[in-house]
Amino acid sequence: MPRYPLHAASGTGLSFDFQRKTIRLARYGCANRPFYHIVVQPTVLEQRQPPIEQLGTFDPMANQYNERLVSLNLERIQYWLGQGNVSLSKSMKQLLGLSGFLPISPVTYINAWRSRRKTEEEEKKAALKKNEDSQKAEQSN
């Protein structure tokens, strides 16, 4: 990650009205332990610029209570969305939908349906295997 005069998490505060901006997740942490800062950053594909402001954090790894922790500054998110030249990344749309700030994304419903279907199939396979094992045990007696 390039060195900036200020730590990128604090944000530089430098913003120009004509620039298109996006609210996105900026990855921090180690290789096997991701941690994300929710930041406002200029949408410039040619060069990566430091974030303007940090709006929250997201820890995707489940803790001891099987919770994924999210911290959002909803007032500042609402401010930036009200500016008009700010877009949301796909992951942020899903995250804000799950938090109740925006309507739930259709992708969230699709993912929930797929995971529910996968667990049902795994349960059916486990039941069939258990049934086959019990039949084998009865035949051997």
Secondary structure in CASP SS format (residue, H / E / C, confidence):
PFRMAT SS
TARGET T0000
AUTHOR 0000-0000-0000
METHOD secondary structure of the structure
MODEL  1
M C 1.00
P C 1.00
R C 1.00
Y C 1.00
P C 1.00
L C 1.00
H C 1.00
A C 1.00
A C 1.00
S C 1.00
G C 1.00
T C 1.00
G C 1.00
L C 1.00
S C 1.00
F C 1.00
D C 1.00
F C 1.00
Q C 1.00
R C 1.00
K E 1.00
T E 1.00
I E 1.00
R E 1.00
L E 1.00
A E 1.00
R E 1.00
Y E 1.00
G E 1.00
C C 1.00
A C 1.00
N C 1.00
R C 1.00
P E 1.00
F E 1.00
Y E 1.00
H E 1.00
I E 1.00
V E 1.00
V E 1.00
Q E 1.00
P E 1.00
T C 1.00
V C 1.00
L C 1.00
E C 1.00
Q C 1.00
R C 1.00
Q C 1.00
P C 1.00
P C 1.00
I C 1.00
E E 1.00
Q E 1.00
L E 1.00
G E 1.00
T E 1.00
F E 1.00
D E 1.00
P C 1.00
M C 1.00
A C 1.00
N C 1.00
Q C 1.00
Y C 1.00
N C 1.00
E C 1.00
R C 1.00
L E 1.00
V E 1.00
S E 1.00
L E 1.00
N C 1.00
L H 1.00
E H 1.00
R H 1.00
I H 1.00
Q H 1.00
Y H 1.00
W H 1.00
L H 1.00
G H 1.00
Q C 1.00
G C 1.00
N C 1.00
V E 1.00
S E 1.00
L E 1.00
S C 1.00
K H 1.00
S H 1.00
M H 1.00
K H 1.00
Q H 1.00
L H 1.00
L H 1.00
G H 1.00
L H 1.00
S H 1.00
G C 1.00
F C 1.00
L C 1.00
P C 1.00
I C 1.00
S C 1.00
P H 1.00
V H 1.00
T H 1.00
Y H 1.00
I H 1.00
N H 1.00
A H 1.00
W H 1.00
R H 1.00
S H 1.00
R H 1.00
R H 1.00
K H 1.00
T H 1.00
E H 1.00
E H 1.00
E H 1.00
E H 1.00
K H 1.00
K H 1.00
A H 1.00
A H 1.00
L H 1.00
K H 1.00
K H 1.00
N H 1.00
E H 1.00
D H 1.00
S H 1.00
Q H 1.00
K H 1.00
A H 1.00
E H 1.00
Q H 1.00
S H 1.00
N C 1.00
END
